[in-house]
């Protein structure tokens, strides 16, 4: 039986401190590159890997009584595009439950509240370069946030517009490339799987 290798972190260095992540470099002990012919265990080797140490995020899928999902369009600086997305946000409040974060983001970005929240799962976005973990939630039993309590949106969020899509149409838009945000694509498919399992 092959022994399970322990990927020990030998050193860790913060190279850069960003607004929602740090760029970290770690030296990690890897398995030997080849097994010796005498049957002994190969000596370990080390590699240095840089990655984003991310605070994490949440996504809320608002689903109305007609079975439509609420999508938004938002400009993203790295992509240099306005993308179809879902209400989402960073887990940048220490100790806050991700479900609470999702409810806050839904209210702040699209002026909605939900009576019912269903956890759809949590997934790494790009584990080869980041430890960002996103928590996905389905929001149902929707109602509007009173105008006097609405959040003032600024910067990338200033021009957010909520558009209601038939779920099948949204999934087709993922397939044909109109929806290119991977987090949104996964959230829509998780929603479909949840609804099918609930029938």
C-alpha positions, 0 to 999 in steps of 0.5 A: 500500500502506498503511503499518503504523503504529508504536504508539509508547509516549510515556510510561508511569506506574505508578499503583498497585502491586498484589499480582500486577499494577500499574495502568499508564497509557501515552500511545500514538501512534495513526494519524491519525483521517482521511486528508488530501484532498491525499494526505499522511499524517495527523498522528498523535494520542495516547491515554492508556490504563490497563491491568493489567500482570500477572505472568501465570498457568498452567492445568493440566487434569488428565485421568485414565485414564478421560478425565475432567477434574478441576475445582475450585470456588473462591470469587472475590472480584471475581465474588462467586461460587464458580466451577467452575475448573481448577487454576491459579496466578500466574507469581509466581516470577521466571524460573520456566518456566511448565510448572514453575509448572503442576506446582507449582500442580497439586500445591498445589491438588489434591495431584496429580502428572503424568508427562506435560505437554502445552502446549495454547497461551498466550492473553491473557485480556482484552487490552483492559484487561490484558496477562495471558498464561495458559499452558495445559497438559494433565496426564496420567499422574496420581498422588497427592502423598504426604500428608507432602509436601502443601501446606497450603491457605489463604484462597480455596484452603482449601476447594478440592474436586476433582471429576472430570467427563466431558469432554463433560459439562464442555463441555456445562456451558460451553454452558449457563452452569454453567461461567462461568469463561472461562479454564476454558472455553477450557482444556476446549475446548483439551483437546477439540481436542488429544484429537481431533487425537491420535486 
